[in-house]
């Protein structure tokens, strides 16, 4: 089968398409014949070495397709089921992938493999951020960075569904317009405007109780300055590079602020938590409250180009690879 791997960390140029043996479903696993593969920023962190992996390494954590075979002791699925997954192991950039049955989800009627691959990681990230990391409440005003991106676009729609006022940021006028089309009440161009000053103006000086920041270094100061007293800074990505080291006293000076760097895995430790998160996601998709926008699709052999587009901020919504 065809798969994408890298021998050394670096830029998109380290990615190569190779022929490797098709995996088999081991005990507790299902073998998925891939129909669509999600491309996410975490993939670039693995490739670049920001998140260390053992080399040589495969790439990708999210995909969807048909169960080709099940391993011993698997009762959760059978051959022919349509499934999706978003928690690894690394190797989703391939024609087939063996994953733990307890980390895969059966796609419900009305959700196809393309939507599943585009929605799982980003959508379940939005779920735990909005419902569990900080449980937003109707009437609150929140800040969502990179609102035209994969996770950001879902956060905006879901937050509006929950009755929240959304202040969104975007990196260009086109992306700002997209954020507005998703329901954002206010949009700030974070490269051109003072984010904290604009947030204070919108909130009559109060700031926001929670800010969701996947950009990292470029928006760190603006996010800190946007928070209300005892506000929560949720740092869940590093699209522009990691946030700089900072002294805990900064949080005190900002108004007894909280800072968290969550990962989806800690909110889906059990299969039951995974099922509950996916069920909440599928419910808002099927209701029409959240629409999954697939902005760009690449053949598997163009994984390098997909990473170049993602890191070059040239994408909107979700990006997919198709075997």
C-alpha positions in Angstrom: 0.0 0.0 0.0 1.0 3.7 -0.3 1.8 5.6 2.8 3.5 8.8 3.8 6.5 8.8 6.1 9.5 10.9 7.0 13.1 9.9 7.9 14.1 13.1 9.5 12.2 16.1 11.0 11.9 19.3 9.1 9.7 21.1 6.6 7.1 19.7 4.3 9.9 18.5 2.0 10.8 15.7 4.3 7.5 13.9 3.5 7.8 11.0 1.1 5.3 8.5 -0.4 6.5 5.0 0.0 5.3 1.4 -0.6 4.9 -0.5 2.6 3.1 -3.8 3.6 -0.6 -3.5 4.3 -1.1 -3.8 8.1 -3.2 -6.5 9.6 -5.8 -6.0 12.4 -4.2 -7.2 15.6 -6.0 -8.1 18.8 -8.5 -5.4 19.7 -7.9 -3.6 16.4 -9.8 -2.9 13.2 -8.2 -2.5 9.8 -9.7 0.6 8.0 -9.7 0.9 4.3 -9.3 4.7 4.1 -11.7 6.8 2.1 -10.6 10.2 3.5 -7.8 11.4 5.8 -7.8 14.5 8.0 -4.9 17.0 7.8 -4.3 18.8 11.0 -1.7 21.2 12.6 -0.7 18.4 15.0 0.6 16.6 11.9 3.0 19.5 11.2 4.2 19.4 14.9 5.1 15.7 14.5 6.8 16.3 11.2 8.8 19.4 12.4 9.9 17.8 15.6 8.0 20.1 17.9 6.2 17.0 19.2 9.0 14.4 19.1 8.3 11.0 17.5 10.6 8.0 16.9 12.1 8.1 13.4 11.4 7.0 10.8 7.8 7.8 11.3 4.4 7.6 9.6 2.1 10.6 9.9 -1.5 11.4 10.6 -4.0 10.7 13.4 -7.4 11.1 11.7 -9.3 9.2 9.0 -12.4 7.5 8.0 -13.4 4.6 5.9 -14.7 1.0 5.8 -13.7 -1.7 8.2 -11.8 -4.3 6.1 -11.1 -6.7 8.9 -11.4 -7.0 12.7 -8.9 -8.5 15.1 -9.4 -11.0 17.9 -11.8 -9.9 20.7 -13.4 -7.1 18.7 -17.1 -6.9 19.1 -17.6 -3.2 18.7 -17.4 -3.4 14.8 -17.7 -5.8 12.0 -16.3 -5.9 8.5 -18.1 -3.4 6.2 -18.9 -0.8 9.0 -18.2 2.8 8.2 -16.0 4.3 10.9 -13.8 7.3 11.8 -11.1 7.9 14.3 -9.0 10.8 15.5 -6.6 9.6 18.1 -3.9 7.7 16.3 -1.7 5.8 16.3 0.4 7.7 13.8 -0.1 6.4 10.3 -3.4 7.8 9.0 -1.7 9.1 5.9 -2.0 5.7 4.1 -4.4 3.6 2.1 -5.0 1.3 5.1 -4.6 1.9 8.8 -5.0 -0.4 11.8 -6.5 1.4 14.8 -7.7 0.3 18.2 -11.4 -0.6 18.1 -12.0 1.3 21.3 -10.7 4.6 19.7 -12.9 4.4 16.6 -16.4 5.6 16.1 -19.2 4.2 14.0 -20.4 6.9 11.7 -24.2 7.4 12.0 -26.5 7.5 9.1 -26.2 10.8 7.3 -22.5 11.3 8.1 -20.3 10.1 5.3 -16.6 9.2 5.4 -15.5 12.6 4.0 -17.4 14.5 6.7 -16.2 12.1 9.4 -12.6 12.6 8.5 -13.0 16.3 8.3 -15.0 16.6 11.6 -13.6 14.1 14.1 -10.5 15.7 15.5 -11.5 19.3 15.0 -15.1 18.8 16.0 -14.3 16.8 19.2 -11.7 19.4 20.0 -14.4 22.0 19.8 -16.7 19.9 21.9 -14.3 19.5 24.9 -13.2 23.1 24.6 -16.7 24.6 24.7 -18.4 22.0 27.0 -15.8 20.7 29.4 -12.5 22.7 29.4 -14.7 25.8 30.0 -18.4 25.3 29.9 -19.6 28.3 28.0 -23.0 29.7 29.0 -25.6 31.6 27.0 -25.1 35.3 27.2 -21.3 35.2 27.6 -18.9 36.8 25.2 -15.8 34.7 24.2 -12.8 35.2 22.0 -12.0 32.7 19.3 -8.7 33.0 17.3 -8.2 31.7 13.8 -12.0 31.6 13.4 -11.8 30.7 9.7 -9.7 27.6 10.3 -10.7 24.0 10.9 -11.3 24.1 14.7 -12.1 27.8 14.8 -14.9 27.5 12.2 -16.6 24.8 14.3 -16.0 26.7 17.6 -17.8 29.8 16.2 -20.8 27.9 14.9 -21.2 25.7 18.0 -20.7 28.7 20.4 -23.5 30.6 18.5 -25.7 27.5 18.8 -25.2 27.8 22.6 -26.2 31.4 22.7 -22.8 33.0 23.0 -21.5 36.3 21.6 -18.4 35.5 19.6 -15.5 37.9 19.0 -13.4 36.2 16.3 -10.0 37.0 14.9 -8.7 36.3 11.4 -5.5 36.9 9.5 -6.9 38.5 6.4 -10.0 40.3 5.2 -11.2 37.2 3.2 -10.9 35.1 6.3 -12.6 37.8 8.4 -15.6 37.7 6.0 -15.7 34.0 6.3 -15.8 34.3 10.1 -18.7 36.6 9.8 -20.5 34.2 7.5 -20.1 31.5 10.2 -21.9 33.7 12.7 -19.1 35.7 14.5 -20.6 38.9 16.0 -17.3 40.8 15.8 -14.2 40.1 13.8 -10.7 41.5 14.5 -7.8 41.3 12.0 -5.1 40.2 14.5 -2.2 41.1 12.2 -3.4 44.7 11.8 -5.3 45.5 14.9 -4.6 45.6 18.6 -6.6 42.5 19.7 -6.7 43.4 23.4 -7.8 47.0 22.7 -10.5 45.9 20.3 -11.8 43.3 22.8 -11.9 45.8 25.6 -13.8 48.2 23.3 -16.4 45.6 22.4 -16.9 44.4 26.0 -17.0 47.9 27.6 -13.6 47.4 29.2 -14.5 44.1 30.9 -12.7 41.6 28.7 -13.8 38.0 28.0 -14.1 35.1 30.5 -12.4 32.7 28.1 -10.2 33.0 25.0 -9.5 30.0 22.7 -6.1 30.5 21.1 -4.7 28.0 18.5 -2.3 30.5 17.0 0.3 30.6 19.7 3.2 33.1 19.7 1.7 35.7 17.4 -1.5 36.2 19.5 -0.2 35.5 23.0 0.0 39.0 24.3 -3.3 40.0 22.7 -5.0 37.1 24.3 -3.6 37.8 27.8 -4.7 41.4 27.5 -8.2 40.4 26.4 -9.2 38.4 29.5 -11.5 39.5 32.2 -10.6 39.2 35.8 -10.2 35.5 36.6 -10.4 34.7 32.9 -9.2 31.5 31.3 -6.6 31.4 28.5 -7.0 28.2 26.6 -3.9 27.6 24.5 -4.6 24.6 22.3 -2.3 25.1 19.3 0.9 26.7 18.0 0.2 27.6 14.4 2.6 30.6 14.6 5.0 28.9 17.0 4.9 28.0 20.7 3.9 30.7 23.2 6.9 32.3 24.9 8.0 31.4 28.4 6.3 33.6 30.9 6.4 34.2 34.7 3.4 33.0 36.7 3.2 36.6 38.0 1.9 37.7 34.6 -1.3 35.8 35.4 -1.6 37.6 38.7 -1.0 41.0 37.2 -3.6 40.4 34.5 -6.3 39.8 37.1 -5.7 36.4 38.7 -5.9 34.7 35.3 -5.9 31.0 34.5 -3.8 29.4 31.7 -4.3 25.8 30.4 -2.8 23.8 27.6 -5.3 21.0 27.1 -5.1 18.0 24.7 -8.1 16.0 23.5 -6.6 12.8 24.8 -7.0 13.9 28.4 -10.7 14.6 27.7 -11.2 11.2 26.0 -9.4 8.8 28.3 -12.1 6.2 28.1 -14.1 4.8 25.2 -17.2 6.1 27.0 -15.8 9.7 27.0 -15.0 9.2 23.3 -18.5 8.0 22.5 -20.1 10.9 24.4 -17.9 13.5 22.7 -18.6 12.1 19.2 -22.3 11.8 19.9 -22.5 15.5 20.9 -20.6 16.4 17.7 -22.8 14.3 15.4 -25.9 15.8 17.1 -25.0 19.4 16.2 -23.9 18.4 12.7 -27.1 16.5 12.0 -29.2 19.4 13.5 -27.6 21.8 11.0 -26.2 24.0 13.8 -22.6 23.1 12.7 -21.7 22.7 9.1 -18.3 21.0 8.3 -16.7 22.9 5.5 -14.0 21.0 3.6 -12.0 23.9 2.1 -9.5 21.8 0.2 -8.8 18.2 -0.8 -5.4 16.7 -1.9 -4.5 13.3 -3.3 -2.5 11.3 -0.8 0.6 11.8 -2.9 0.4 15.5 -2.4 0.7 15.4 1.4 3.7 17.8 1.1 1.5 20.4 -0.7 -1.2 20.0 1.9 1.3 20.9 4.6 2.7 23.8 2.7 -0.9 25.2 2.3 -1.7 24.6 6.0 1.4 26.2 7.3 1.2 29.0 4.8 -2.2 30.0 6.1 -3.6 29.3 2.7 -6.4 27.0 3.8 -9.9 27.6 5.1 -12.0 25.0 7.0 -10.9 21.4 6.9 -8.2 19.9 4.7 -8.3 16.3 3.5 -6.1 13.8 1.8 -7.8 11.2 -0.4 -6.1 7.9 -1.1 
